[in-house]
Amino acid sequence: MDNTPAQQHGPGRPAGSGTRLDSYVDRYAARTAGMTASEIRALFAVASRPEVVSLAGGMPNISGLPLDVVGSAIGDLIATSGPVALQYGSGQGDPALREQICEVMRLEGIEAHPDDVVVTVGSQQAVDLVTRIFCDPGDVVLCEAPSYVGALGVFKSFQCDVVHVEMDADGLVPEALEQAITSVRASGRTIKFLYTIPNFHNPAGVTLTPERRPRILEICRRHDILVLEDNPYGLLGFEAEPQRALRADEAEGVIYLGSFSKTFSPGMRVGWALAPHAVREKLVLAQESATLCPPSFSQMAVSAYLSTHDWQGQIKQMREMYRERRDAMMEALRDFMPATCAWNEPEGGFFVWVTLPPGVDAKAMLPRAVTARVAYVPGTAFFADGFGSGSMRLSFCYPTPERIREGVRRLAGVLEEEMELRQTFGAVPPSAAVEARSGYDAPSSDLS
């Protein structure tokens, strides 16, 4: 009898799996091949160390929240409505919260009915649900270049083909969108929707200009392409009132996604989707299949906060706090970074997109940066096609202004050492042209 290790397997264990790291590899669905670890999540263990200045994660700074008010509201919620808050709820979400969500969206010009709102476990789940009900394997999703890493992970897990569309300092380029649509359809593939973050983009930090918004909508309307508008940062502008949402001017062709993670608490995990009525029905069914219902307690806690606190005043304080941190980041970049770097100056949100000197690979440089006790996210995390190695995303939302300055100082030191090494070994000519410091003219090749 052959008693080799491959034959000695227990009940339910595949034969021949004795030497495999994962004995279930032959059983997984094909779509799991698209499930990979986020480069940002992989950084958390290192970036969370107190000695490391993390310019990597986009964690909202909730230190300014009135925790006494929040705690009191939650205590009252349990005392007065505990049996409801701790019970199953509607698959569509709490009716009172959906009405309040409509009030929030009105700040961006959206007139909506609560019946068309579906509450989700953060807007991340909303991206998942929309992709689940629209996309088959091989379908195309159009995304800005670069794009949000969490959405790219969803699209990949559903076996979608992501086609990136060029951005510049004014946001998504309409002509590039038109060209991408024509090219994809000429290849015989099906486009299911355009995924866009029009305000204070993650990771690029740019905002789609008012002049381009109707052009983007017109192109998608003419080509019968749905728009998935993801807008977690829209109320966090530094210089002006909130931009008018794409959904405000196109009710049937746009699904709008929002979240309380950036304007209240990410730990509550409460987001939403505003969708055309027929799509809303499918989203509710998908929600019920995934979770039965979004958590009643979190929804009612957010609702209580909105009812009992000056949440708009709180957002104003957050805007001022993040503006101070943005300004600290801009000053530090100007003071410390090599002249051959380029970056944008965001008008809101959490992020700055930095393009590195020619030949420098942000992903290859990351271990040396961590050794120098500073962390960032390489640009490759935000592309589905491997591009972005010459760029990085820096986040200014969480560290104090002093820590931001120290982090950029450390990062600049690592970058200067990297450039010296490359020049020493002939990888980069010493006479490499100095590019512009700001805007997207210099790094446009990295955004396409």
Contacts in CASP RR format, 6 or more apart in sequence:
PFRMAT RR
TARGET T0000
AUTHOR 0000-0000-0000
METHOD contacts of the structure
MODEL  1
MDNTPAQQHGPGRPAGSGTRLDSYVDRYAARTAGMTASEIRALFAVASRP
EVVSLAGGMPNISGLPLDVVGSAIGDLIATSGPVALQYGSGQGDPALREQ
ICEVMRLEGIEAHPDDVVVTVGSQQAVDLVTRIFCDPGDVVLCEAPSYVG
ALGVFKSFQCDVVHVEMDADGLVPEALEQAITSVRASGRTIKFLYTIPNF
HNPAGVTLTPERRPRILEICRRHDILVLEDNPYGLLGFEAEPQRALRADE
AEGVIYLGSFSKTFSPGMRVGWALAPHAVREKLVLAQESATLCPPSFSQM
AVSAYLSTHDWQGQIKQMREMYRERRDAMMEALRDFMPATCAWNEPEGGF
FVWVTLPPGVDAKAMLPRAVTARVAYVPGTAFFADGFGSGSMRLSFCYPT
PERIREGVRRLAGVLEEEMELRQTFGAVPPSAAVEARSGYDAPSSDLS
5 18 0 8 1.000
5 19 0 8 1.000
6 15 0 8 1.000
6 16 0 8 1.000
6 17 0 8 1.000
6 18 0 8 1.000
6 19 0 8 1.000
7 15 0 8 1.000
7 16 0 8 1.000
9 15 0 8 1.000
9 16 0 8 1.000
9 17 0 8 1.000
9 18 0 8 1.000
13 23 0 8 1.000
14 23 0 8 1.000
14 24 0 8 1.000
14 26 0 8 1.000
14 27 0 8 1.000
17 23 0 8 1.000
17 24 0 8 1.000
17 25 0 8 1.000
30 137 0 8 1.000
30 159 0 8 1.000
31 137 0 8 1.000
31 157 0 8 1.000
31 158 0 8 1.000
31 159 0 8 1.000
32 157 0 8 1.000
34 153 0 8 1.000
34 156 0 8 1.000
34 157 0 8 1.000
34 159 0 8 1.000
35 153 0 8 1.000
35 156 0 8 1.000
35 157 0 8 1.000
36 153 0 8 1.000
36 156 0 8 1.000
38 149 0 8 1.000
38 150 0 8 1.000
38 153 0 8 1.000
38 381 0 8 1.000
39 149 0 8 1.000
39 377 0 8 1.000
39 378 0 8 1.000
39 380 0 8 1.000
39 381 0 8 1.000
40 56 0 8 1.000
40 57 0 8 1.000
40 149 0 8 1.000
40 377 0 8 1.000
40 381 0 8 1.000
43 54 0 8 1.000
43 56 0 8 1.000
43 57 0 8 1.000
43 375 0 8 1.000
43 377 0 8 1.000
44 57 0 8 1.000
46 52 0 8 1.000
46 370 0 8 1.000
46 375 0 8 1.000
47 54 0 8 1.000
47 56 0 8 1.000
47 57 0 8 1.000
47 375 0 8 1.000
48 54 0 8 1.000
51 373 0 8 1.000
52 370 0 8 1.000
52 373 0 8 1.000
52 374 0 8 1.000
52 375 0 8 1.000
53 373 0 8 1.000
53 374 0 8 1.000
53 375 0 8 1.000
53 399 0 8 1.000
53 403 0 8 1.000
53 404 0 8 1.000
53 406 0 8 1.000
53 407 0 8 1.000
53 410 0 8 1.000
54 374 0 8 1.000
54 375 0 8 1.000
54 395 0 8 1.000
54 398 0 8 1.000
54 399 0 8 1.000
55 374 0 8 1.000
55 375 0 8 1.000
55 376 0 8 1.000
55 394 0 8 1.000
55 395 0 8 1.000
55 396 0 8 1.000
55 399 0 8 1.000
55 404 0 8 1.000
55 407 0 8 1.000
55 408 0 8 1.000
55 411 0 8 1.000
56 375 0 8 1.000
56 376 0 8 1.000
56 377 0 8 1.000
56 393 0 8 1.000
56 395 0 8 1.000
57 377 0 8 1.000
57 395 0 8 1.000
57 398 0 8 1.000
58 350 0 8 1.000
58 351 0 8 1.000
58 395 0 8 1.000
58 397 0 8 1.000
58 398 0 8 1.000
59 266 0 8 1.000
59 395 0 8 1.000
59 397 0 8 1.000
59 398 0 8 1.000
60 261 0 8 1.000
60 262 0 8 1.000
60 265 0 8 1.000
60 266 0 8 1.000
60 350 0 8 1.000
60 397 0 8 1.000
60 398 0 8 1.000
61 318 0 8 1.000
61 321 0 8 1.000
61 322 0 8 1.000
61 325 0 8 1.000
61 397 0 8 1.000
61 398 0 8 1.000
62 265 0 8 1.000
62 266 0 8 1.000
64 317 0 8 1.000
64 318 0 8 1.000
64 321 0 8 1.000
65 264 0 8 1.000
65 265 0 8 1.000
65 314 0 8 1.000
66 309 0 8 1.000
66 314 0 8 1.000
69 305 0 8 1.000
69 308 0 8 1.000
69 309 0 8 1.000
70 265 0 8 1.000
70 301 0 8 1.000
70 305 0 8 1.000
70 309 0 8 1.000
72 308 0 8 1.000
73 301 0 8 1.000
73 304 0 8 1.000
73 305 0 8 1.000
73 307 0 8 1.000
73 308 0 8 1.000
73 309 0 8 1.000
74 301 0 8 1.000
74 304 0 8 1.000
76 304 0 8 1.000
77 85 0 8 1.000
77 300 0 8 1.000
77 301 0 8 1.000
77 304 0 8 1.000
78 85 0 8 1.000
78 86 0 8 1.000
81 300 0 8 1.000
84 296 0 8 1.000
84 300 0 8 1.000
85 296 0 8 1.000
85 297 0 8 1.000
85 300 0 8 1.000
85 301 0 8 1.000
86 296 0 8 1.000
86 297 0 8 1.000
87 296 0 8 1.000
88 292 0 8 1.000
88 293 0 8 1.000
88 296 0 8 1.000
89 293 0 8 1.000
89 296 0 8 1.000
90 293 0 8 1.000
91 118 0 8 1.000
91 119 0 8 1.000
91 284 0 8 1.000
91 287 0 8 1.000
91 288 0 8 1.000
91 292 0 8 1.000
91 293 0 8 1.000
91 294 0 8 1.000
92 98 0 8 1.000
92 117 0 8 1.000
92 118 0 8 1.000
92 119 0 8 1.000
92 280 0 8 1.000
92 284 0 8 1.000
92 287 0 8 1.000
93 118 0 8 1.000
93 119 0 8 1.000
93 293 0 8 1.000
93 294 0 8 1.000
93 299 0 8 1.000
94 119 0 8 1.000
94 296 0 8 1.000
94 299 0 8 1.000
94 300 0 8 1.000
94 303 0 8 1.000
95 114 0 8 1.000
96 300 0 8 1.000
96 303 0 8 1.000
97 119 0 8 1.000
97 270 0 8 1.000
97 299 0 8 1.000
97 300 0 8 1.000
97 302 0 8 1.000
97 303 0 8 1.000
97 306 0 8 1.000
98 114 0 8 1.000
98 115 0 8 1.000
98 117 0 8 1.000
98 119 0 8 1.000
98 272 0 8 1.000
99 114 0 8 1.000
100 303 0 8 1.000
100 306 0 8 1.000
100 307 0 8 1.000
101 114 0 8 1.000
101 117 0 8 1.000
101 119 0 8 1.000
101 272 0 8 1.000
101 274 0 8 1.000
102 110 0 8 1.000
102 112 0 8 1.000
102 113 0 8 1.000
102 114 0 8 1.000
102 117 0 8 1.000
104 235 0 8 1.000
104 306 0 8 1.000
105 112 0 8 1.000
105 245 0 8 1.000
105 247 0 8 1.000
105 256 0 8 1.000
105 274 0 8 1.000
107 235 0 8 1.000
107 242 0 8 1.000
107 312 0 8 1.000
108 231 0 8 1.000
108 234 0 8 1.000
108 235 0 8 1.000
108 242 0 8 1.000
108 243 0 8 1.000
108 244 0 8 1.000
108 245 0 8 1.000
108 248 0 8 1.000
109 244 0 8 1.000
109 245 0 8 1.000
109 248 0 8 1.000
110 245 0 8 1.000
110 247 0 8 1.000
110 248 0 8 1.000
110 256 0 8 1.000
110 274 0 8 1.000
111 248 0 8 1.000
112 247 0 8 1.000
112 274 0 8 1.000
115 277 0 8 1.000
115 280 0 8 1.000
116 274 0 8 1.000
116 275 0 8 1.000
116 276 0 8 1.000
116 277 0 8 1.000
116 280 0 8 1.000
117 272 0 8 1.000
117 273 0 8 1.000
117 274 0 8 1.000
117 280 0 8 1.000
118 126 0 8 1.000
118 129 0 8 1.000
118 272 0 8 1.000
118 273 0 8 1.000
118 274 0 8 1.000
118 275 0 8 1.000
118 280 0 8 1.000
118 283 0 8 1.000
118 284 0 8 1.000
118 287 0 8 1.000
119 270 0 8 1.000
119 271 0 8 1.000
119 272 0 8 1.000
119 294 0 8 1.000
119 299 0 8 1.000
120 126 0 8 1.000
120 129 0 8 1.000
120 270 0 8 1.000
120 271 0 8 1.000
120 272 0 8 1.000
120 273 0 8 1.000
120 287 0 8 1.000
120 294 0 8 1.000
121 269 0 8 1.000
121 270 0 8 1.000
121 271 0 8 1.000
121 291 0 8 1.000
121 294 0 8 1.000
121 295 0 8 1.000
122 259 0 8 1.000
122 260 0 8 1.000
122 261 0 8 1.000
122 269 0 8 1.000
122 270 0 8 1.000
122 271 0 8 1.000
123 230 0 8 1.000
123 232 0 8 1.000
123 257 0 8 1.000
123 258 0 8 1.000
123 259 0 8 1.000
123 261 0 8 1.000
123 271 0 8 1.000
123 272 0 8 1.000
123 273 0 8 1.000
124 150 0 8 1.000
124 154 0 8 1.000
125 271 0 8 1.000
125 290 0 8 1.000
125 291 0 8 1.000
126 257 0 8 1.000
126 258 0 8 1.000
126 271 0 8 1.000
126 272 0 8 1.000
126 273 0 8 1.000
126 283 0 8 1.000
127 150 0 8 1.000
127 151 0 8 1.000
127 154 0 8 1.000
127 195 0 8 1.000
127 228 0 8 1.000
127 230 0 8 1.000
127 257 0 8 1.000
128 154 0 8 1.000
128 290 0 8 1.000
129 273 0 8 1.000
129 283 0 8 1.000
129 286 0 8 1.000
129 287 0 8 1.000
129 290 0 8 1.000
130 193 0 8 1.000
130 228 0 8 1.000
130 255 0 8 1.000
130 257 0 8 1.000
130 273 0 8 1.000
130 275 0 8 1.000
130 283 0 8 1.000
131 141 0 8 1.000
131 154 0 8 1.000
131 155 0 8 1.000
131 158 0 8 1.000
131 160 0 8 1.000
132 158 0 8 1.000
132 286 0 8 1.000
133 279 0 8 1.000
133 282 0 8 1.000
133 283 0 8 1.000
133 286 0 8 1.000
134 192 0 8 1.000
134 193 0 8 1.000
134 226 0 8 1.000
135 141 0 8 1.000
135 155 0 8 1.000
135 158 0 8 1.000
135 160 0 8 1.000
135 192 0 8 1.000
137 158 0 8 1.000
137 159 0 8 1.000
137 160 0 8 1.000
138 159 0 8 1.000
138 160 0 8 1.000
138 161 0 8 1.000
138 189 0 8 1.000
138 190 0 8 1.000
139 160 0 8 1.000
139 161 0 8 1.000
139 189 0 8 1.000
139 190 0 8 1.000
139 191 0 8 1.000
139 192 0 8 1.000
140 160 0 8 1.000
140 161 0 8 1.000
140 162 0 8 1.000
140 163 0 8 1.000
140 184 0 8 1.000
140 189 0 8 1.000
140 190 0 8 1.000
140 191 0 8 1.000
140 192 0 8 1.000
141 155 0 8 1.000
141 160 0 8 1.000
141 161 0 8 1.000
141 162 0 8 1.000
141 163 0 8 1.000
141 191 0 8 1.000
141 192 0 8 1.000
141 193 0 8 1.000
141 194 0 8 1.000
141 195 0 8 1.000
142 163 0 8 1.000
142 165 0 8 1.000
142 177 0 8 1.000
142 180 0 8 1.000
142 181 0 8 1.000
142 184 0 8 1.000
142 191 0 8 1.000
142 193 0 8 1.000
142 194 0 8 1.000
142 195 0 8 1.000
142 225 0 8 1.000
143 151 0 8 1.000
143 152 0 8 1.000
143 155 0 8 1.000
143 162 0 8 1.000
143 163 0 8 1.000
143 164 0 8 1.000
143 165 0 8 1.000
143 194 0 8 1.000
143 195 0 8 1.000
143 196 0 8 1.000
143 384 0 8 1.000
144 164 0 8 1.000
144 165 0 8 1.000
144 167 0 8 1.000
144 171 0 8 1.000
144 172 0 8 1.000
144 195 0 8 1.000
144 196 0 8 1.000
144 197 0 8 1.000
144 201 0 8 1.000
144 204 0 8 1.000
145 164 0 8 1.000
145 165 0 8 1.000
145 166 0 8 1.000
145 167 0 8 1.000
145 383 0 8 1.000
145 387 0 8 1.000
145 447 0 8 1.000
145 448 0 8 1.000
146 164 0 8 1.000
146 167 0 8 1.000
146 203 0 8 1.000
146 204 0 8 1.000
146 353 0 8 1.000
146 379 0 8 1.000
146 382 0 8 1.000
146 383 0 8 1.000
146 388 0 8 1.000
146 391 0 8 1.000
146 447 0 8 1.000
147 162 0 8 1.000
147 164 0 8 1.000
147 195 0 8 1.000
147 197 0 8 1.000
147 382 0 8 1.000
147 383 0 8 1.000
147 384 0 8 1.000
148 197 0 8 1.000
148 202 0 8 1.000
148 203 0 8 1.000
148 230 0 8 1.000
148 382 0 8 1.000
149 203 0 8 1.000
149 377 0 8 1.000
149 381 0 8 1.000
149 382 0 8 1.000
151 195 0 8 1.000
151 230 0 8 1.000
152 162 0 8 1.000
152 382 0 8 1.000
152 383 0 8 1.000
152 384 0 8 1.000
155 162 0 8 1.000
155 195 0 8 1.000
155 384 0 8 1.000
156 162 0 8 1.000
156 384 0 8 1.000
160 192 0 8 1.000
161 189 0 8 1.000
162 384 0 8 1.000
162 385 0 8 1.000
163 180 0 8 1.000
163 184 0 8 1.000
164 383 0 8 1.000
164 384 0 8 1.000
164 385 0 8 1.000
164 387 0 8 1.000
164 448 0 8 1.000
165 172 0 8 1.000
165 173 0 8 1.000
165 176 0 8 1.000
165 177 0 8 1.000
165 180 0 8 1.000
165 194 0 8 1.000
166 172 0 8 1.000
166 173 0 8 1.000
166 176 0 8 1.000
166 444 0 8 1.000
166 447 0 8 1.000
166 448 0 8 1.000
167 173 0 8 1.000
167 201 0 8 1.000
167 204 0 8 1.000
167 206 0 8 1.000
167 440 0 8 1.000
167 447 0 8 1.000
168 206 0 8 1.000
168 440 0 8 1.000
168 441 0 8 1.000
168 444 0 8 1.000
168 447 0 8 1.000
169 206 0 8 1.000
169 344 0 8 1.000
169 439 0 8 1.000
169 440 0 8 1.000
169 441 0 8 1.000
170 206 0 8 1.000
170 208 0 8 1.000
170 209 0 8 1.000
170 211 0 8 1.000
170 212 0 8 1.000
171 198 0 8 1.000
171 201 0 8 1.000
171 204 0 8 1.000
171 206 0 8 1.000
171 207 0 8 1.000
171 208 0 8 1.000
171 209 0 8 1.000
171 212 0 8 1.000
172 196 0 8 1.000
172 198 0 8 1.000
172 208 0 8 1.000
172 212 0 8 1.000
172 216 0 8 1.000
174 212 0 8 1.000
174 215 0 8 1.000
174 216 0 8 1.000
174 219 0 8 1.000
176 448 0 8 1.000
177 194 0 8 1.000
177 216 0 8 1.000
177 219 0 8 1.000
177 220 0 8 1.000
178 219 0 8 1.000
181 191 0 8 1.000
181 219 0 8 1.000
181 223 0 8 1.000
181 225 0 8 1.000
184 191 0 8 1.000
185 191 0 8 1.000
191 223 0 8 1.000
191 225 0 8 1.000
192 226 0 8 1.000
193 225 0 8 1.000
193 226 0 8 1.000
193 227 0 8 1.000
193 228 0 8 1.000
193 255 0 8 1.000
194 216 0 8 1.000
194 220 0 8 1.000
194 225 0 8 1.000
194 226 0 8 1.000
194 227 0 8 1.000
194 228 0 8 1.000
195 228 0 8 1.000
195 230 0 8 1.000
196 208 0 8 1.000
196 216 0 8 1.000
196 227 0 8 1.000
196 228 0 8 1.000
196 229 0 8 1.000
196 230 0 8 1.000
196 246 0 8 1.000
197 230 0 8 1.000
197 231 0 8 1.000
197 232 0 8 1.000
197 233 0 8 1.000
198 207 0 8 1.000
198 208 0 8 1.000
198 213 0 8 1.000
198 229 0 8 1.000
198 231 0 8 1.000
198 243 0 8 1.000
198 245 0 8 1.000
198 246 0 8 1.000
199 207 0 8 1.000
199 208 0 8 1.000
199 231 0 8 1.000
199 233 0 8 1.000
199 234 0 8 1.000
199 237 0 8 1.000
199 242 0 8 1.000
199 243 0 8 1.000
199 348 0 8 1.000
199 349 0 8 1.000
200 206 0 8 1.000
200 207 0 8 1.000
200 233 0 8 1.000
200 234 0 8 1.000
200 236 0 8 1.000
200 237 0 8 1.000
200 346 0 8 1.000
200 347 0 8 1.000
200 348 0 8 1.000
200 349 0 8 1.000
200 350 0 8 1.000
200 351 0 8 1.000
201 207 0 8 1.000
201 351 0 8 1.000
202 232 0 8 1.000
202 233 0 8 1.000
202 350 0 8 1.000
202 351 0 8 1.000
203 351 0 8 1.000
203 353 0 8 1.000
203 377 0 8 1.000
203 379 0 8 1.000
203 381 0 8 1.000
203 382 0 8 1.000
203 393 0 8 1.000
204 344 0 8 1.000
204 351 0 8 1.000
204 353 0 8 1.000
204 447 0 8 1.000
205 344 0 8 1.000
205 346 0 8 1.000
205 348 0 8 1.000
205 349 0 8 1.000
205 351 0 8 1.000
205 352 0 8 1.000
205 353 0 8 1.000
206 344 0 8 1.000
206 346 0 8 1.000
206 353 0 8 1.000
206 440 0 8 1.000
207 243 0 8 1.000
207 346 0 8 1.000
207 347 0 8 1.000
207 348 0 8 1.000
208 216 0 8 1.000
208 243 0 8 1.000
210 243 0 8 1.000
210 244 0 8 1.000
213 244 0 8 1.000
213 246 0 8 1.000
213 249 0 8 1.000
214 249 0 8 1.000
216 227 0 8 1.000
216 246 0 8 1.000
217 227 0 8 1.000
217 246 0 8 1.000
217 249 0 8 1.000
217 250 0 8 1.000
217 254 0 8 1.000
219 225 0 8 1.000
220 226 0 8 1.000
220 227 0 8 1.000
220 253 0 8 1.000
221 250 0 8 1.000
221 253 0 8 1.000
226 253 0 8 1.000
226 254 0 8 1.000
226 255 0 8 1.000
227 246 0 8 1.000
227 250 0 8 1.000
227 253 0 8 1.000
227 254 0 8 1.000
227 255 0 8 1.000
228 254 0 8 1.000
228 255 0 8 1.000
228 257 0 8 1.000
229 245 0 8 1.000
229 246 0 8 1.000
229 247 0 8 1.000
229 254 0 8 1.000
229 255 0 8 1.000
229 256 0 8 1.000
229 257 0 8 1.000
230 257 0 8 1.000
230 258 0 8 1.000
231 245 0 8 1.000
231 256 0 8 1.000
231 257 0 8 1.000
231 258 0 8 1.000
232 257 0 8 1.000
232 258 0 8 1.000
232 259 0 8 1.000
232 261 0 8 1.000
232 262 0 8 1.000
233 262 0 8 1.000
233 348 0 8 1.000
233 349 0 8 1.000
233 350 0 8 1.000
234 242 0 8 1.000
234 243 0 8 1.000
234 349 0 8 1.000
235 242 0 8 1.000
235 262 0 8 1.000
235 263 0 8 1.000
235 315 0 8 1.000
235 319 0 8 1.000
236 262 0 8 1.000
236 263 0 8 1.000
236 315 0 8 1.000
236 318 0 8 1.000
236 319 0 8 1.000
236 322 0 8 1.000
236 348 0 8 1.000
236 349 0 8 1.000
236 350 0 8 1.000
237 319 0 8 1.000
237 347 0 8 1.000
237 348 0 8 1.000
237 349 0 8 1.000
238 319 0 8 1.000
238 322 0 8 1.000
238 323 0 8 1.000
238 326 0 8 1.000
238 346 0 8 1.000
238 347 0 8 1.000
238 348 0 8 1.000
238 349 0 8 1.000
239 347 0 8 1.000
239 348 0 8 1.000
240 347 0 8 1.000
245 256 0 8 1.000
246 254 0 8 1.000
246 256 0 8 1.000
247 254 0 8 1.000
247 255 0 8 1.000
247 256 0 8 1.000
247 274 0 8 1.000
251 276 0 8 1.000
252 276 0 8 1.000
253 276 0 8 1.000
255 273 0 8 1.000
255 274 0 8 1.000
255 275 0 8 1.000
255 276 0 8 1.000
255 279 0 8 1.000
256 273 0 8 1.000
256 274 0 8 1.000
256 275 0 8 1.000
257 271 0 8 1.000
257 272 0 8 1.000
257 273 0 8 1.000
257 274 0 8 1.000
258 271 0 8 1.000
258 272 0 8 1.000
258 273 0 8 1.000
259 270 0 8 1.000
259 271 0 8 1.000
259 272 0 8 1.000
260 268 0 8 1.000
260 270 0 8 1.000
260 271 0 8 1.000
260 302 0 8 1.000
261 267 0 8 1.000
261 268 0 8 1.000
261 269 0 8 1.000
261 270 0 8 1.000
261 271 0 8 1.000
262 349 0 8 1.000
262 350 0 8 1.000
263 311 0 8 1.000
263 314 0 8 1.000
263 315 0 8 1.000
263 318 0 8 1.000
264 270 0 8 1.000
264 302 0 8 1.000
264 305 0 8 1.000
264 311 0 8 1.000
264 314 0 8 1.000
265 302 0 8 1.000
268 298 0 8 1.000
268 301 0 8 1.000
268 302 0 8 1.000
269 295 0 8 1.000
269 298 0 8 1.000
270 294 0 8 1.000
270 298 0 8 1.000
270 299 0 8 1.000
270 302 0 8 1.000
273 280 0 8 1.000
273 283 0 8 1.000
275 283 0 8 1.000
287 293 0 8 1.000
287 294 0 8 1.000
305 311 0 8 1.000
319 348 0 8 1.000
322 348 0 8 1.000
322 349 0 8 1.000
322 350 0 8 1.000
322 396 0 8 1.000
322 397 0 8 1.000
323 348 0 8 1.000
324 401 0 8 1.000
325 396 0 8 1.000
325 397 0 8 1.000
325 399 0 8 1.000
325 400 0 8 1.000
325 401 0 8 1.000
325 404 0 8 1.000
326 345 0 8 1.000
326 346 0 8 1.000
326 348 0 8 1.000
326 349 0 8 1.000
326 352 0 8 1.000
326 396 0 8 1.000
327 401 0 8 1.000
328 396 0 8 1.000
328 401 0 8 1.000
328 402 0 8 1.000
328 404 0 8 1.000
328 405 0 8 1.000
329 352 0 8 1.000
329 394 0 8 1.000
329 396 0 8 1.000
329 404 0 8 1.000
329 408 0 8 1.000
330 345 0 8 1.000
330 352 0 8 1.000
331 405 0 8 1.000
332 404 0 8 1.000
332 405 0 8 1.000
332 407 0 8 1.000
332 408 0 8 1.000
332 409 0 8 1.000
333 341 0 8 1.000
333 343 0 8 1.000
333 352 0 8 1.000
333 354 0 8 1.000
333 408 0 8 1.000
334 437 0 8 1.000
335 408 0 8 1.000
336 408 0 8 1.000
336 409 0 8 1.000
336 411 0 8 1.000
336 412 0 8 1.000
336 413 0 8 1.000
337 343 0 8 1.000
337 354 0 8 1.000
337 408 0 8 1.000
337 411 0 8 1.000
337 412 0 8 1.000
337 415 0 8 1.000
338 357 0 8 1.000
338 412 0 8 1.000
338 415 0 8 1.000
338 416 0 8 1.000
338 419 0 8 1.000
339 434 0 8 1.000
339 437 0 8 1.000
340 356 0 8 1.000
340 357 0 8 1.000
340 358 0 8 1.000
340 419 0 8 1.000
340 432 0 8 1.000
340 433 0 8 1.000
340 434 0 8 1.000
340 435 0 8 1.000
341 354 0 8 1.000
341 355 0 8 1.000
341 356 0 8 1.000
341 357 0 8 1.000
341 415 0 8 1.000
341 437 0 8 1.000
342 354 0 8 1.000
342 355 0 8 1.000
342 435 0 8 1.000
342 436 0 8 1.000
342 437 0 8 1.000
342 438 0 8 1.000
342 439 0 8 1.000
342 442 0 8 1.000
342 443 0 8 1.000
343 352 0 8 1.000
343 353 0 8 1.000
343 354 0 8 1.000
343 355 0 8 1.000
343 437 0 8 1.000
343 438 0 8 1.000
343 439 0 8 1.000
344 352 0 8 1.000
344 353 0 8 1.000
344 438 0 8 1.000
344 439 0 8 1.000
344 440 0 8 1.000
345 352 0 8 1.000
345 438 0 8 1.000
345 439 0 8 1.000
346 352 0 8 1.000
349 397 0 8 1.000
350 395 0 8 1.000
350 396 0 8 1.000
350 397 0 8 1.000
351 393 0 8 1.000
351 394 0 8 1.000
351 395 0 8 1.000
351 396 0 8 1.000
352 393 0 8 1.000
352 394 0 8 1.000
352 395 0 8 1.000
352 396 0 8 1.000
353 391 0 8 1.000
353 392 0 8 1.000
353 393 0 8 1.000
353 394 0 8 1.000
353 443 0 8 1.000
354 391 0 8 1.000
354 392 0 8 1.000
354 393 0 8 1.000
354 394 0 8 1.000
355 390 0 8 1.000
355 391 0 8 1.000
355 435 0 8 1.000
355 442 0 8 1.000
355 443 0 8 1.000
355 446 0 8 1.000
356 362 0 8 1.000
356 390 0 8 1.000
356 391 0 8 1.000
356 392 0 8 1.000
356 415 0 8 1.000
357 415 0 8 1.000
357 419 0 8 1.000
357 428 0 8 1.000
357 432 0 8 1.000
358 428 0 8 1.000
358 432 0 8 1.000
359 390 0 8 1.000
359 422 0 8 1.000
359 427 0 8 1.000
359 428 0 8 1.000
360 390 0 8 1.000
360 415 0 8 1.000
360 418 0 8 1.000
360 419 0 8 1.000
360 422 0 8 1.000
360 428 0 8 1.000
361 389 0 8 1.000
361 390 0 8 1.000
362 376 0 8 1.000
362 378 0 8 1.000
362 379 0 8 1.000
362 380 0 8 1.000
362 388 0 8 1.000
362 389 0 8 1.000
362 390 0 8 1.000
362 391 0 8 1.000
362 392 0 8 1.000
363 378 0 8 1.000
363 379 0 8 1.000
363 380 0 8 1.000
363 389 0 8 1.000
364 389 0 8 1.000
365 414 0 8 1.000
365 415 0 8 1.000
365 418 0 8 1.000
366 375 0 8 1.000
366 376 0 8 1.000
366 378 0 8 1.000
368 414 0 8 1.000
368 417 0 8 1.000
368 418 0 8 1.000
369 375 0 8 1.000
369 376 0 8 1.000
369 410 0 8 1.000
369 411 0 8 1.000
369 414 0 8 1.000
372 410 0 8 1.000
372 411 0 8 1.000
372 413 0 8 1.000
372 414 0 8 1.000
373 410 0 8 1.000
374 407 0 8 1.000
374 410 0 8 1.000
374 411 0 8 1.000
374 414 0 8 1.000
376 392 0 8 1.000
376 393 0 8 1.000
376 394 0 8 1.000
376 411 0 8 1.000
377 392 0 8 1.000
377 393 0 8 1.000
377 395 0 8 1.000
378 388 0 8 1.000
378 389 0 8 1.000
378 391 0 8 1.000
378 392 0 8 1.000
379 388 0 8 1.000
379 389 0 8 1.000
379 390 0 8 1.000
379 391 0 8 1.000
379 392 0 8 1.000
379 393 0 8 1.000
380 386 0 8 1.000
380 387 0 8 1.000
380 388 0 8 1.000
380 389 0 8 1.000
381 393 0 8 1.000
382 388 0 8 1.000
382 393 0 8 1.000
387 446 0 8 1.000
388 446 0 8 1.000
390 446 0 8 1.000
391 443 0 8 1.000
391 446 0 8 1.000
394 408 0 8 1.000
396 404 0 8 1.000
399 407 0 8 1.000
419 428 0 8 1.000
421 427 0 8 1.000
422 428 0 8 1.000
423 429 0 8 1.000
423 430 0 8 1.000
435 442 0 8 1.000
435 443 0 8 1.000
436 442 0 8 1.000
440 447 0 8 1.000
END
